[in-house]
C-alpha cells in the first residue's frame, strides 16, 4: 500500500525540473541563432564579456542562456572539422540538442543527470564547465579512468579553446608539478 502511494510521487521532481528548463532551452536556442551571425572572433570575445559581467556581479544563473548558447554555437562552428583525439583522426559532428542543454542545466544546479551510452554526456559537460569557468575559478570534470580523462580533455578541449579557455588533464601517475599545472 505504502509503495503504491510513494510511486505516485516518483518522477515528479524530474518532470518539474524539465518543465522549468524548457523555456530556458528555447531561449538558449534563440540566442544561439543570433550568435550564428557573429564572426569567430566576435564569438570568442563573448568569453571576455561574460567574465567581465561576472566580475561586475552578474550571477552565473542569469548568464546561463548566453553562455550555453556560446558553447552550442562553438560546437556548431566546429562541425565538419577534422580533429585529432588520442592520436586518432575524428570528424566533429556534434551540436547540443535540447535534452543536452537540460542536462547541462541539471549539472550546473548540482543535480544528477542520468544519460544512456551515446546520448552525449561528454558534450553535456561542456556547458556547465564553460559557464562555471567564467567565474575565474578552476573547473573540474571527473571521469572514471585516465583514458577517458585524456580523451575527453582533448576532444572537448577544442570547444573550450575555441572560446578562449585553457584545458588541462590530470593523470594518475603524473608528477606533482604537472598535476598542479593541469
C-alpha positions as CSV (number, residue, x, y, z in Angstrom):
1,X,0.0,0.0,0.0
2,X,2.7,2.5,1.0
3,X,4.8,1.6,-2.0
4,X,1.9,2.3,-4.4
5,X,1.3,5.7,-2.7
6,X,5.0,6.6,-3.0
7,X,5.1,5.5,-6.6
8,X,2.6,8.3,-7.3
9,X,5.2,10.8,-6.4
10,X,8.2,9.3,-8.2
11,X,9.4,11.3,-11.1
12,X,7.6,14.5,-10.2
13,X,10.8,16.3,-9.3
14,X,12.3,15.3,-12.7
15,X,9.2,16.5,-14.6
16,X,9.0,19.7,-12.7
17,X,12.7,20.4,-13.4
18,X,12.2,19.7,-17.2
19,X,9.2,22.0,-17.3
20,X,11.3,24.7,-15.7
21,X,14.2,24.1,-18.2
22,X,12.2,24.0,-21.4
23,X,11.7,27.8,-21.7
24,X,15.4,28.3,-20.9
25,X,16.4,25.8,-23.6
26,X,14.2,27.7,-26.0
27,X,15.9,31.0,-25.0
28,X,19.4,29.4,-25.5
29,X,18.4,28.3,-29.0
30,X,17.2,31.8,-29.8
31,X,20.4,33.4,-28.6
32,X,22.5,30.7,-30.5
33,X,20.7,31.6,-33.7
34,X,21.8,35.3,-33.1
35,X,25.3,34.1,-32.5
36,X,25.4,32.4,-35.9
37,X,25.7,35.9,-37.4
38,X,28.9,36.6,-35.4
39,X,32.4,36.1,-36.7
40,X,34.6,33.6,-34.9
41,X,36.5,36.4,-33.2
42,X,33.3,38.1,-32.1
43,X,32.1,34.8,-30.6
44,X,35.4,34.4,-28.8
45,X,35.1,37.9,-27.3
46,X,31.9,36.8,-25.6
47,X,34.1,34.9,-23.1
48,X,35.8,38.1,-22.1
49,X,32.5,40.0,-22.0
50,X,30.9,37.2,-19.8
51,X,33.9,37.2,-17.4
52,X,33.6,41.0,-17.0
53,X,29.9,40.7,-16.3
54,X,30.5,38.1,-13.6
55,X,33.2,40.3,-12.1
56,X,30.7,43.1,-12.0
57,X,28.2,41.0,-10.0
58,X,26.1,39.2,-12.6
59,X,25.2,35.7,-11.5
60,X,26.0,32.6,-13.5
61,X,22.3,31.7,-13.4
62,X,21.5,35.0,-15.2
63,X,24.3,34.4,-17.7
64,X,23.5,30.8,-18.3
65,X,21.4,31.1,-21.5
66,X,24.0,33.3,-23.2
67,X,27.0,31.1,-22.1
68,X,25.3,27.9,-23.1
69,X,24.4,29.5,-26.5
70,X,28.1,30.4,-27.0
71,X,29.1,26.8,-26.3
72,X,26.4,25.4,-28.6
73,X,27.5,27.8,-31.4
74,X,31.1,26.9,-31.0
75,X,30.2,23.3,-31.4
76,X,28.2,24.2,-34.5
77,X,31.1,26.0,-36.0
78,X,33.4,23.0,-35.5
79,X,31.1,20.7,-37.4
80,X,32.9,19.1,-40.3
81,X,36.3,19.8,-39.0
82,X,38.9,17.0,-38.7
83,X,40.4,16.8,-35.2
84,X,43.0,14.5,-33.6
85,X,41.8,12.9,-30.4
86,X,44.0,10.4,-28.6
87,X,46.1,10.1,-31.7
88,X,43.2,9.3,-33.9
89,X,41.5,11.5,-36.6
90,X,38.0,12.4,-35.7
91,X,35.4,14.4,-37.6
92,X,33.4,16.8,-35.3
93,X,29.7,16.3,-35.9
94,X,28.1,17.3,-32.6
95,X,25.7,20.2,-31.8
96,X,23.8,20.2,-28.5
97,X,20.2,19.0,-28.5
98,X,17.7,20.4,-26.1
99,X,18.0,17.3,-23.9
100,X,21.7,18.0,-23.6
101,X,21.0,21.7,-22.7
102,X,18.7,20.4,-20.0
103,X,21.4,18.0,-18.8
104,X,23.9,20.9,-18.6
105,X,21.4,22.9,-16.5
106,X,21.0,19.9,-14.2
107,X,24.8,19.6,-13.7
108,X,25.1,23.4,-13.1
109,X,22.5,23.1,-10.4
110,X,24.5,20.2,-8.9
111,X,21.9,17.6,-9.8
112,X,22.5,14.2,-11.0
113,X,21.8,13.8,-14.8
114,X,21.5,10.2,-15.9
115,X,22.0,9.5,-19.6
116,X,22.5,6.3,-21.5
117,X,25.5,5.4,-23.6
118,X,25.7,7.5,-26.7
119,X,23.4,10.3,-25.5
120,X,26.2,12.8,-25.3
121,X,27.3,13.1,-21.7
122,X,30.7,14.3,-22.8
123,X,29.2,17.1,-24.8
124,X,26.8,17.9,-22.0
125,X,29.7,18.6,-19.6
126,X,31.0,21.4,-21.9
127,X,28.0,23.6,-20.9
128,X,28.4,23.9,-17.1
129,X,32.1,23.7,-17.3
130,X,32.3,26.7,-19.6
131,X,29.7,28.6,-17.6
132,X,31.5,28.0,-14.2
133,X,34.9,28.8,-15.7
134,X,33.7,32.3,-16.4
135,X,33.9,32.9,-12.6
136,X,37.7,32.7,-13.0
137,X,38.0,29.7,-10.8
138,X,39.2,26.3,-12.0
139,X,36.5,23.9,-13.0
140,X,36.9,20.1,-13.0
141,X,35.3,17.3,-14.8
142,X,35.9,14.0,-13.1
143,X,35.7,10.7,-15.0
144,X,36.3,7.1,-14.2
145,X,39.7,6.5,-15.8
146,X,42.8,8.1,-17.2
147,X,42.0,7.1,-20.8
148,X,38.6,8.9,-20.7
149,X,40.1,11.9,-18.9
150,X,42.7,12.3,-21.6
151,X,40.4,11.6,-24.5
152,X,37.7,13.9,-23.3
153,X,40.0,16.8,-22.3
154,X,41.4,16.6,-25.9
155,X,38.1,16.1,-27.6
156,X,36.0,18.7,-25.8
157,X,39.1,20.9,-25.3
158,X,38.7,22.0,-28.9
159,X,35.4,23.7,-27.8
160,X,36.9,25.4,-24.8
161,X,40.0,26.6,-26.7
162,X,37.8,27.9,-29.5
163,X,36.1,30.0,-26.8
164,X,39.4,31.2,-25.3
165,X,39.7,28.9,-22.3
166,X,42.6,26.6,-21.4
167,X,42.3,22.9,-20.7
168,X,44.4,20.6,-18.6
169,X,44.2,16.9,-17.8
170,X,45.3,15.2,-14.6
171,X,46.5,11.7,-14.9
172,X,47.0,9.2,-12.0
173,X,50.8,8.8,-12.4
174,X,51.6,12.5,-13.2
175,X,54.4,14.1,-11.2
176,X,53.0,16.7,-8.6
177,X,54.3,19.7,-10.6
178,X,52.4,18.7,-13.7
179,X,49.3,17.9,-11.8
180,X,49.4,21.3,-10.2
181,X,49.8,23.0,-13.6
182,X,46.9,21.0,-15.0
